[in-house]
Amino acid sequence: MNQTIKSSILLIVLLGFSFFAFNFLNDSIIPQSETPTIVTSTTIQQKIEIDEFNTLDISLKEFIDNELLSISDDCIKFGSWFSLTENCLEEWLFVLNNIDEQSSIFTTHYTYAKDYFMSNYQNLEEKDIENILESLSIETDLAVWNEKLIEVTSVLNIKKSQEEETTAIFLTDTVINNSKNLGTSELESGCIDSTLINEDSEDEWVLLDNVNSRDEEKLNYAVKIEPSLGLNPLCIKNLLFLILNNDTGWTNITEKQFQLTSVEESDYVYIFASPEKTDEICAPIETNSIYSCRKEQNIVLNFFRWKNGAVDFKNDMETYRIYLINHETGHILGWGHVGCPKEGAIAPVMMQQSKGTEGCIPYGWPAYETIKSKFNR
């Protein structure tokens, strides 16, 4: 092989070696392009376990409702605390003290419920929400009953420590005569209509139409009339409304209006009954066919009295009928019987004027009771 061929072969080998060496070095210096990898992540929220909310064995409402069952019907509060007798106030004081003595249990639970809510509100289950909300109202509810305790204690102390003073009210004949002016002639007739007598009625009672729905802001009363009496229901409806909501009547003391409702929705019921029926309903109270009565939540008005009045009223049936309604309503409101404060003064409405006025002037409105309630005199 001549020198020229050897030189050519050597040059080709060197060129090949140089090419491979260049590619090797180039790969080592320039990084290779990589295909990007997409990484996805899923966040899994871990459920946090919390302690179960502990409820009370008996709620505050249930506890108070049970305590209130011991309040007798005679002591149900409709008006101010001053309208209740000392015995009734003692009943209320006993119940309110019981509530106060147990209040620490409910206060502790309130604090627990508040702390539980603040710590776990993000993880509460629906079943716990109602119980927690009820528990968080405890503080407000207890404050209301504590206020009642303070009020009853104050009124009872006033009644027990007050001096034995007798207030006597003297009114002119003109004022007394004007007191029976209700702006209607229905009071004089007493709503008696002999054409309405129905002794063969299959219904035990006549009930009034167009009654209102119960209103907790008012005193709700119903009316039942014995069919055989011949009383006009619409007339009785209007007459009772005018007497009960009169500016000189019990609304001064109760600070509530009276309204007619159904028997089922009423706080109490006026029953116009015959003497025989009155004796039957009022028993064991002795009405002897001539008196009316209040028994539990029923005011039983003896038709004999409604029609004929009483001796000391003479022929003044208007004043007597106002008195009869207001006297028995007073019993429902918690007022007891009193006597004549002084001869010549008007008779208190809570005096048993049907049996005699002992020298007082017959009167049908709660004047003394208003003064007692507002001024404790």
Secondary structure, DSSP 4 states (H G I P E B T S, - for coil): --HHHHHHHHHHHHHHHHHHHHHHHHHHHSPPP-----------PPPPP-PPPPPPSS-HHHHHHHHHTTS-GGG--SS-GGGS-HHHHHHHHHHHHHHHHTHHHHHHHHHHHHHHHHHHGGG--HHHHHHHHHHHTHHHHHHHHHHHHHHHHHHHHHHHHS----------HHHHHHTT--S-THHHHTTB-GGG--TT-SSS-EE-SSPBPP-TTSEEEEEEE-GGG-B-HHHHHHHHHHHHT-TTSTHHHH-S-EEEB-TTT-SEEEEEE-HHHHHHHHTTS--TTT--EEETTEEEEEHHHHHH--GGGTT-HHHHHHHHHHHHHHHHTT---B--SSTTSBPPTTB-GGG--TTSBP--S-HHHHHHHHH--
